[in-house]
Amino acid sequence: MTAPIARAHTNNRMSQLVRHGDLLFLAGQVADSYEADVSTQTREVLAHITTLLAEGGSGRDRLLSAVIHLKDIGDFAKMNAEWEAWMPAGAAPARTTVQATLAHPDLKVEITVIAAVG
């Protein structure tokens, strides 16, 4: 039997949250405060992720993978300070961080995660 696929916060282009079996996939999350500094944007992104993980039946301690896109790799240390404050000890996922052009010129960080449910 094939596991059902559940989608939430869906539009014509994407779903913010997709659950398949015991896996939860989140779309790339960005800050609401486009003109804020990278630390503030990172905190906002992590808050969005926390909310979506809870909605999908998961949590920060269940992350399997994270991909982080930074507008400026020079912001790596500032973003990491926020990430490390948010991440439970011993629960670090597999992670990639790259410099990238983001969808809006004022965005400084976008984070995509995959988590286990339960």
C-alpha positions in Angstrom: 0.0 0.0 0.0 1.3 3.4 -0.9 1.5 6.0 1.8 -0.8 9.0 1.3 0.7 12.4 0.5 -0.7 15.4 2.6 -0.1 18.9 1.5 -0.7 22.2 3.4 -0.6 25.9 2.5 -0.7 25.0 -1.2 -1.0 27.3 -4.2 -0.4 26.8 -7.9 3.3 26.8 -7.5 4.1 25.0 -4.3 3.1 23.6 -0.9 4.7 25.0 2.3 4.5 21.6 3.9 4.3 18.1 2.4 4.0 14.9 4.5 4.6 11.5 3.0 4.7 8.6 5.5 7.0 9.5 8.3 8.8 12.3 6.4 8.0 16.0 6.4 9.3 18.3 3.6 9.2 22.1 4.0 9.4 24.6 1.2 12.2 27.1 1.5 11.3 29.6 4.3 12.1 33.3 4.1 11.7 36.2 6.5 8.7 38.5 6.5 11.0 41.5 7.3 12.8 41.8 4.0 14.9 44.8 5.0 16.0 43.4 8.4 19.6 42.2 9.0 20.6 38.6 8.5 20.3 37.8 12.2 16.7 39.0 12.4 15.8 37.3 9.2 17.3 34.1 10.3 15.3 34.2 13.6 12.1 34.8 11.6 12.9 31.9 9.2 13.5 29.6 12.1 10.3 30.6 13.8 8.4 29.8 10.5 10.1 26.4 10.4 9.3 25.7 14.1 5.6 26.5 13.4 5.4 24.3 10.2 7.2 21.4 11.9 4.7 21.4 14.7 1.8 21.6 12.3 3.3 18.5 10.5 3.8 16.5 13.7 7.6 17.1 14.0 10.1 19.4 15.7 13.5 20.8 15.7 15.0 17.7 17.3 13.7 15.6 14.3 15.4 17.4 11.5 17.2 15.1 9.0 18.5 17.6 6.5 18.7 21.4 6.0 19.8 23.5 3.0 20.6 27.1 3.8 20.9 29.7 1.1 22.7 33.0 2.0 22.7 36.1 -0.2 26.2 36.8 1.2 28.4 34.0 2.5 30.0 36.7 4.6 26.9 36.4 6.8 27.7 32.8 7.6 28.8 33.4 11.2 25.8 35.6 12.1 23.4 33.1 10.6 25.2 30.3 12.4 24.9 32.1 15.8 21.1 32.1 15.4 21.0 28.5 14.1 23.0 27.2 17.0 20.8 29.1 19.6 17.8 27.4 17.9 19.1 23.9 17.4 18.7 21.4 20.3 22.0 20.0 21.5 22.9 16.7 19.7 20.2 17.1 17.1 22.1 18.7 14.2 20.9 17.5 10.8 22.9 16.9 7.7 23.3 20.5 6.4 24.5 22.4 3.4 25.1 26.2 3.2 25.6 28.0 -0.1 25.7 31.6 -1.3 22.8 32.2 -3.7 20.7 34.9 -5.4 17.4 34.8 -3.6 13.9 35.6 -5.0 13.9 39.2 -3.6 16.9 41.5 -3.5 16.4 42.3 0.2 16.2 38.6 1.4 19.4 37.5 3.1 18.6 33.9 4.0 16.3 31.0 2.9 16.2 27.7 4.7 14.7 24.4 3.5 14.4 21.4 5.8 13.3 17.7 5.8 12.3 16.2 9.1 11.1 12.9 10.5 7.5 12.9 11.9 6.8 11.7 15.4 
